[in-house]
């Protein structure tokens, strides 16, 4: 199975019949990962399709294969590509990357001046984001819109986020800023992630220990040191 067997496109109003299936798979995928996501109703997903603010993928046999949608925060200054999900039977075919590329392009067309951001714990998503020009950033550089952060309440790590006063958590924050000219650095970061996945895994294990039980003054320095190792 390869990417040529799929159609990835901007979702249309007639695709609303797949909203229930999409929402169910979002919840199941989050449960399997042991994480949480901002829970969305079929009506919410349907509205995104109606507004032309989502991307859907189908296998050539017509079955639903994947989905992602756009959310805006802080009066359109920030955009998030949310709810990325791929049907289990179609994983490992490069579909997540194809959907991310399509939703990223749609976001840039609809909101050319907006900063595009994401929170993730997955190496694969970090690699895809870095390829697109996202860079790791601190939480303070993300939207401070309260409605966005309310979406984290359904995550299993929400208590950690509260304890850290929204300054840190288990997810890595990544940001694409169209006003910045650092996107080549982000691509280099993506290449290093590809070369050194075990170092990233080590980074995440240490981050988990530091976030849950930080040592005074040393936690942030340790995390920054691990990031610099990726470029050595």
C-alpha positions in Angstrom: 0.0 0.0 0.0 1.4 3.4 -0.9 0.2 7.0 -1.0 -0.8 6.8 -4.7 -3.8 4.7 -3.6 -5.3 7.7 -1.8 -7.1 11.0 -2.6 -6.3 13.8 -0.2 -8.5 16.9 -0.6 -10.3 19.8 1.1 -13.4 18.4 2.7 -16.7 19.3 1.1 -20.2 19.6 2.7 -21.2 16.2 1.3 -18.5 14.5 3.3 -20.4 15.3 6.5 -21.7 11.7 6.4 -18.3 10.6 7.7 -18.3 12.9 10.7 -19.4 10.2 13.2 -16.8 7.8 12.0 -14.1 10.4 12.2 -15.0 11.5 15.8 -15.1 7.8 16.9 -11.6 7.1 15.5 -10.2 10.3 17.1 -11.3 9.1 20.5 -10.1 5.6 19.9 -6.7 6.7 18.7 -6.2 9.0 21.7 -7.2 6.2 24.1 -4.7 3.8 22.4 -1.9 6.4 22.8 -2.8 7.0 26.4 -3.3 10.7 25.8 -6.2 13.0 25.5 -7.5 15.4 22.8 -10.0 18.2 22.7 -13.2 16.2 22.2 -15.2 17.3 19.2 -18.8 16.4 18.3 -19.9 15.1 14.9 -21.7 18.5 14.5 -18.4 20.4 15.1 -16.6 18.3 12.5 -19.5 18.7 10.0 -19.3 22.5 10.4 -15.6 22.4 9.6 -16.4 20.6 6.4 -19.2 23.1 5.6 -16.8 26.0 6.1 -14.0 24.6 3.9 -11.6 24.4 6.9 -10.7 20.7 6.9 -9.0 18.1 4.8 -10.2 14.5 4.3 -8.6 11.5 2.7 -10.1 8.5 0.9 -8.8 5.2 -0.3 -9.4 4.6 -4.0 -12.1 2.2 -3.1 -14.1 5.1 -1.6 -13.6 4.3 2.1 -12.6 7.0 4.6 -8.9 7.1 5.3 -8.0 10.2 7.3 -8.9 13.7 8.4 -7.6 17.0 9.9 -9.2 20.4 10.5 -8.3 24.1 11.1 -8.9 26.1 14.3 -8.2 29.7 14.8 -7.3 31.5 18.0 -6.6 35.0 19.2 -8.7 36.6 16.5 -7.0 34.7 13.7 -3.4 35.5 14.8 -2.8 31.8 15.5 -3.9 28.7 13.6 -3.8 25.1 14.7 -4.1 22.1 12.5 -6.0 19.9 14.8 -7.5 16.4 15.1 -5.1 14.6 12.7 -6.3 11.1 12.4 -5.7 8.2 10.0 -7.8 5.0 9.9 -5.9 2.1 11.4 -6.1 0.0 8.3 -4.4 2.7 6.3 -1.5 3.6 8.5 2.2 3.2 7.5 1.5 4.5 4.0 2.6 8.1 4.4 -1.0 9.3 4.6 -0.5 11.4 7.8 2.3 13.4 6.1 0.1 13.9 3.0 -2.8 15.2 5.1 -0.5 17.5 7.1 0.9 18.9 3.9 -2.6 19.6 2.5 -4.0 21.2 5.7 -0.8 23.3 6.1 -1.2 24.6 2.6 -4.9 25.3 3.2 -4.1 27.2 6.4 -1.5 29.3 4.6 -4.0 30.2 1.9 -6.8 31.1 4.3 -4.7 32.8 6.9 -1.4 33.9 5.3 -0.3 36.1 8.2 -1.2 33.7 11.0 1.3 31.7 13.1 0.6 28.0 12.8 1.3 25.9 15.9 0.8 22.5 17.4 1.4 20.4 20.5 2.6 16.9 20.1 4.3 14.0 21.9 5.0 12.0 18.8 8.3 11.8 16.9 6.6 11.2 13.6 4.5 14.4 13.9 7.5 16.4 15.0 9.3 15.2 11.9 6.4 16.2 9.6 6.1 19.6 11.3 9.8 20.3 11.1 9.7 19.4 7.4 7.1 22.1 6.9 9.1 24.7 8.8 7.8 24.5 12.3 10.3 25.0 15.1 10.2 23.9 18.8 9.2 26.8 21.0 8.2 27.5 24.6 4.5 27.5 25.6 4.7 31.3 26.1 5.0 31.7 22.3 1.7 30.0 21.7 -1.8 31.5 21.8 -2.9 32.5 25.2 -6.6 32.2 24.2 -8.4 30.6 27.1 -10.6 28.6 24.8 -7.6 26.8 23.3 -6.3 25.8 26.7 -9.7 24.6 27.8 -9.3 21.9 25.1 -6.5 20.4 27.1 -8.9 19.5 30.0 -9.7 16.1 28.4 -6.0 15.2 28.3 -4.6 12.7 30.9 -1.8 15.2 31.5 -4.0 18.1 32.2 -3.2 18.2 36.0 0.5 18.5 35.0 -0.3 21.4 32.7 -2.2 23.1 35.6 0.6 22.4 38.1 3.1 24.0 35.7 0.9 27.1 35.2 0.8 26.4 31.4 4.5 26.9 31.1 5.4 23.3 30.3 3.8 19.8 30.0 4.4 16.5 28.2 3.8 17.8 24.7 6.4 19.6 22.7 5.2 23.0 21.3 6.0 23.7 17.7 5.4 26.9 15.7 5.5 28.1 12.1 5.9 31.9 11.9 5.5 33.3 8.4 7.2 36.5 9.5 10.4 34.6 10.5 13.1 33.4 8.1 14.3 30.4 10.1 12.6 27.6 8.2 15.9 26.1 6.9 16.9 25.6 10.6 13.6 23.7 11.1 14.3 21.5 8.2 17.8 20.8 9.6 16.1 19.8 12.9 13.8 17.4 11.0 16.8 15.8 9.3 18.5 15.3 12.7 15.4 13.8 14.2 15.4 11.3 11.3 19.0 10.4 12.0 18.8 10.2 15.8 15.3 8.9 16.8 16.7 7.2 19.9 18.1 10.6 21.1 14.6 12.1 20.8 13.1 9.1 22.7 15.7 9.7 25.4 14.8 13.4 25.4 11.1 12.6 25.9 11.9 10.2 28.8 14.0 12.8 30.6 11.4 15.5 29.9 8.8 13.3 31.4 10.8 12.9 34.6 11.7 16.6 34.8 8.1 17.8 34.1 6.5 15.5 36.6 9.2 15.9 39.2 11.6 18.8 38.3 14.8 19.6 40.0 15.2 23.3 41.0 17.0 25.4 38.3 18.3 22.4 36.4 15.2 21.1 34.6 15.1 23.7 31.8 18.9 23.6 31.3 18.8 19.8 30.9 16.1 20.0 28.3 18.0 22.6 26.3 21.2 20.6 26.5 19.4 17.6 25.0 18.0 19.6 22.2 21.5 20.9 21.4 22.8 17.3 21.2 20.5 16.8 18.1 22.7 19.2 16.2 26.1 17.7 17.1 
